[in-house]
Amino acid sequence: MIIQEGQLRGSFKGFKNRDTLFEFRGNAGIWRQKEYKYLYHYAYMPYAKVVQRNGGYYLEVEGMDDSVEVVKVR
């Protein structure tokens, strides 16, 4: 199930650590990375979506083969 989708704001540099924030354009929401996973991928304002599966929320970013578990900040 898709919870949120759209463009991420600014420069996206992949998944890093549990302090990494992902902000959707238009003040549509901010999500924080929940698990440690480092995977570098640079993109400017990529399309992304947060999907609910297996009892958690996961951020999927266009151009990446992997996703990361996230929690909503606001």
Residue pairs with C-beta under 8 A, 6 or more apart in sequence:
1 51
1 52
1 53
2 49
2 50
2 51
3 49
3 50
3 51
3 52
3 57
4 24
4 28
4 29
4 31
4 49
4 50
5 47
5 48
5 49
5 50
6 24
6 25
6 26
6 28
6 47
6 48
6 49
7 24
7 25
7 45
7 46
7 47
7 48
8 22
8 23
8 24
8 25
8 45
8 46
8 47
8 48
8 61
9 23
9 24
9 25
9 45
10 23
10 44
10 45
11 42
11 43
11 44
12 22
12 41
12 42
12 43
12 44
12 45
12 46
12 48
12 61
13 40
13 41
13 42
14 38
14 39
14 40
14 41
14 42
14 64
15 33
15 37
15 38
15 39
15 66
15 68
16 33
16 38
17 33
17 36
17 38
18 32
18 33
18 34
18 35
18 36
19 32
19 33
20 32
20 33
21 30
21 31
21 32
21 33
21 73
22 30
22 31
22 32
22 33
22 48
22 59
22 70
23 29
23 30
23 31
24 30
24 48
25 45
29 72
29 74
30 72
30 73
30 74
31 50
31 57
31 59
31 70
31 71
31 72
31 73
32 70
32 71
32 72
32 73
33 59
33 68
33 69
33 70
34 56
34 68
34 69
34 70
34 71
35 68
35 69
37 66
37 68
39 64
39 66
39 68
41 61
41 63
41 64
43 61
43 62
43 63
46 61
46 62
46 63
47 61
47 62
48 59
48 60
48 61
48 62
49 59
49 60
50 57
50 58
50 59
50 60
50 70
51 57
51 58
51 60
51 67
52 58
56 69
57 69
57 70
57 71
57 72
58 67
58 68
58 69
58 70
59 67
59 68
59 69
59 70
60 67
61 67
